[in-house]
């Protein structure tokens, strides 16, 4: 299952997408860290399928 959240600021549009099972985890690769525990609220949104994500990403800035 995918979670998607859309943010708008003026004419700009950001689409945040995350696999639901990753929420609450901290991912590390070398010096890179993606903290999906601390920043879960940024990604938690509507449950969507691949087609819905594709539609939104086509209009993201």
MDTraj code that builds the backbone (N, CA, C; nanometers):
import mdtraj as md
import numpy as np

residues = "UNK UNK UNK UNK UNK UNK UNK UNK UNK UNK UNK UNK UNK UNK UNK UNK UNK UNK UNK UNK UNK UNK UNK UNK UNK UNK UNK UNK UNK UNK UNK UNK UNK UNK UNK UNK UNK UNK UNK UNK UNK UNK UNK UNK UNK UNK UNK UNK UNK UNK UNK UNK UNK UNK UNK UNK UNK UNK UNK UNK UNK".split()
xyz = np.array([
    [0.0842, -0.1172, 0.0000],
    [0.0000, 0.0000, 0.0000],
    [0.0889, 0.1237, 0.0000],
    [0.0496, 0.2227, -0.0762],
    [0.1210, 0.3494, -0.0843],
    [0.0423, 0.4572, -0.0119],
    [0.1147, 0.5486, 0.0508],
    [0.0542, 0.6656, 0.1124],
    [0.1005, 0.7871, 0.0329],
    [0.0079, 0.8790, 0.0055],
    [0.0415, 0.9970, -0.0727],
    [-0.0197, 1.1198, -0.0076],
    [0.0599, 1.2258, -0.0074],
    [0.0126, 1.3528, 0.0446],
    [0.0593, 1.4617, -0.0507],
    [-0.0280, 1.5561, -0.0811],
    [0.0027, 1.6640, -0.1735],
    [0.0057, 1.7963, -0.0990],
    [0.1077, 1.8751, -0.1270],
    [0.1232, 2.0070, -0.0657],
    [0.1215, 2.1116, -0.1762],
    [0.0545, 2.2230, -0.1501],
    [0.0507, 2.3332, -0.2469],
    [0.0935, 2.4625, -0.1784],
    [0.1741, 2.5377, -0.2488],
    [0.2183, 2.6702, -0.2030],
    [0.2207, 2.7591, -0.3257],
    [0.1199, 2.8438, -0.3378],
    [0.1077, 2.9253, -0.4577],
    [0.0882, 2.8359, -0.5789],
    [0.1747, 2.8507, -0.6774],
    [0.1663, 2.7693, -0.7992],
    [0.2442, 2.6387, -0.7885],
    [0.3149, 2.6201, -0.6784],
    [0.3983, 2.5015, -0.6622],
    [0.3200, 2.3847, -0.6026],
    [0.3571, 2.2633, -0.6434],
    [0.2906, 2.1422, -0.5943],
    [0.3960, 2.0362, -0.5660],
    [0.3970, 1.9883, -0.4415],
    [0.4882, 1.8816, -0.3990],
    [0.4043, 1.7583, -0.3694],
    [0.4491, 1.6440, -0.4169],
    [0.3799, 1.5178, -0.3917],
    [0.4741, 1.4280, -0.3119],
    [0.4324, 1.3895, -0.1929],
    [0.5107, 1.3001, -0.1074],
    [0.4464, 1.1619, -0.1122],
    [0.5273, 1.0605, -0.1437],
    [0.4778, 0.9230, -0.1554],
    [0.5695, 0.8310, -0.0761],
    [0.5084, 0.7359, -0.0051],
    [0.5871, 0.6432, 0.0758],
    [0.5144, 0.5092, 0.0856],
    [0.5908, 0.4009, 0.0854],
    [0.5317, 0.2696, 0.1141],
    [0.4860, 0.2703, 0.2594],
    [0.3644, 0.2314, 0.2844],
    [0.3073, 0.2368, 0.4187],
    [0.3891, 0.1583, 0.5206],
    [0.4481, 0.0473, 0.4795],
    [0.5231, -0.0354, 0.5741],
    [0.6544, 0.0294, 0.6177],
    [0.6957, 0.1372, 0.5507],
    [0.8191, 0.2071, 0.5892],
    [0.7973, 0.3149, 0.6950],
    [0.6722, 0.3582, 0.7117],
    [0.6417, 0.4600, 0.8124],
    [0.6842, 0.4073, 0.9494],
    [0.7550, 0.4905, 1.0240],
    [0.8019, 0.4519, 1.1558],
    [0.9418, 0.3948, 1.1576],
    [1.0039, 0.3841, 1.0399],
    [1.1393, 0.3277, 1.0315],
    [1.2408, 0.4379, 1.0021],
    [1.3661, 0.4083, 1.0295],
    [1.4769, 0.4965, 0.9948],
    [1.5640, 0.4200, 0.8960],
    [1.5796, 0.4755, 0.7758],
    [1.6575, 0.4114, 0.6707],
    [1.7929, 0.4802, 0.6590],
    [1.8993, 0.4014, 0.6512],
    [2.0349, 0.4556, 0.6420],
    [2.1097, 0.3898, 0.5266],
    [2.1845, 0.4726, 0.4550],
    [2.2759, 0.4236, 0.3528],
    [2.3967, 0.5168, 0.3549],
    [2.5063, 0.4680, 0.4078],
    [2.6238, 0.5532, 0.4250],
    [2.5900, 0.6679, 0.5188],
    [2.6146, 0.7902, 0.4726],
    [2.5846, 0.9080, 0.5534],
    [2.4410, 0.9572, 0.5362],
    [2.3683, 0.9016, 0.4414],
    [2.2305, 0.9431, 0.4163],
    [2.1354, 0.8777, 0.5151],
    [2.0417, 0.9564, 0.5670],
    [1.9431, 0.9056, 0.6619],
    [1.8060, 0.9575, 0.6207],
    [1.7076, 0.8686, 0.6119],
    [1.5684, 0.9057, 0.5898],
    [1.4915, 0.8601, 0.7129],
    [1.4531, 0.9551, 0.7954],
    [1.3881, 0.9245, 0.9219],
    [1.2363, 0.9287, 0.9043],
    [1.1780, 0.8121, 0.8768],
    [1.0334, 0.8019, 0.8565],
    [0.9610, 0.7768, 0.9883],
    [1.0346, 0.7851, 1.0968],
    [0.9752, 0.7821, 1.2301],
    [0.9484, 0.9270, 1.2716],
    [1.0502, 1.0078, 1.2670],
    [1.0391, 1.1478, 1.3087],
    [0.9511, 1.2287, 1.2132],
    [0.9613, 1.2005, 1.0839],
    [0.8892, 1.2791, 0.9835],
    [0.7734, 1.2033, 0.9183],
    [0.7163, 1.1097, 0.9892],
    [0.6053, 1.0288, 0.9363],
    [0.4886, 1.1152, 0.8904],
    [0.4617, 1.2226, 0.9629],
    [0.3456, 1.3059, 0.9298],
    [0.3579, 1.3711, 0.7918],
    [0.4808, 1.3892, 0.7426],
    [0.4997, 1.4472, 0.6100],
    [0.4451, 1.3542, 0.5020],
    [0.4571, 1.2236, 0.5233],
    [0.4176, 1.1245, 0.4234],
    [0.2792, 1.0649, 0.4470],
    [0.2322, 1.0670, 0.5708],
    [0.1038, 1.0021, 0.5997],
    [-0.0085, 1.0809, 0.5349],
    [-0.0790, 1.0121, 0.4486],
    [-0.1873, 1.0757, 0.3761],
    [-0.2851, 0.9704, 0.3285],
    [-0.3321, 0.9908, 0.2091],
    [-0.4334, 0.9043, 0.1498],
    [-0.3708, 0.7738, 0.0990],
    [-0.4402, 0.6633, 0.1183],
    [-0.3984, 0.5349, 0.0609],
    [-0.4326, 0.5383, -0.0874],
    [-0.3332, 0.5107, -0.1707],
    [-0.3528, 0.5217, -0.3160],
    [-0.2866, 0.4051, -0.3886],
    [-0.3215, 0.3922, -0.5163],
    [-0.2564, 0.2912, -0.6002],
    [-0.1552, 0.3601, -0.6917],
    [-0.0818, 0.2816, -0.7673],
    [0.0221, 0.3349, -0.8560],
    [-0.0327, 0.4371, -0.9557],
    [-0.1506, 0.4122, -1.0080],
    [-0.2085, 0.5023, -1.1081],
    [-0.2362, 0.6401, -1.0493],
    [-0.2837, 0.6462, -0.9258],
    [-0.3109, 0.7747, -0.8603],
    [-0.1811, 0.8510, -0.8366],
    [-0.0764, 0.7798, -0.7972],
    [0.0547, 0.8435, -0.7771],
    [0.1047, 0.9000, -0.9091],
    [0.0952, 0.8223, -1.0146],
    [0.1418, 0.8692, -1.1455],
    [0.0681, 0.9953, -1.1892],
    [-0.0635, 0.9982, -1.1722],
    [-0.1421, 1.1168, -1.2103],
    [-0.0937, 1.2404, -1.1349],
    [-0.0715, 1.2269, -1.0037],
    [-0.0287, 1.3403, -0.9238],
    [0.1125, 1.3848, -0.9602],
    [0.2019, 1.2894, -0.9805],
    [0.3405, 1.3249, -1.0124],
    [0.3525, 1.3963, -1.1469],
    [0.2631, 1.3670, -1.2388],
    [0.2659, 1.4349, -1.3685],
    [0.2380, 1.5838, -1.3577],
    [0.1722, 1.6252, -1.2497],
    [0.1388, 1.7667, -1.2317],
    [0.2212, 1.8326, -1.1205],
    [0.3145, 1.7593, -1.0612],
    [0.3990, 1.8165, -0.9554],
    [0.5033, 1.9088, -1.0167],
    [0.5413, 2.0091, -0.9379],
    [0.6438, 2.1021, -0.9859],
    [0.7775, 2.0701, -0.9237],
])
top = md.Topology()
chain = top.add_chain()
for i, resn in enumerate(residues, 1):
    res = top.add_residue(resn, chain, resSeq=i)
    for name in ("N", "CA", "C"):
        top.add_atom(name, md.element.get_by_symbol(name[0]), res)
traj = md.Trajectory(xyz[None], top)
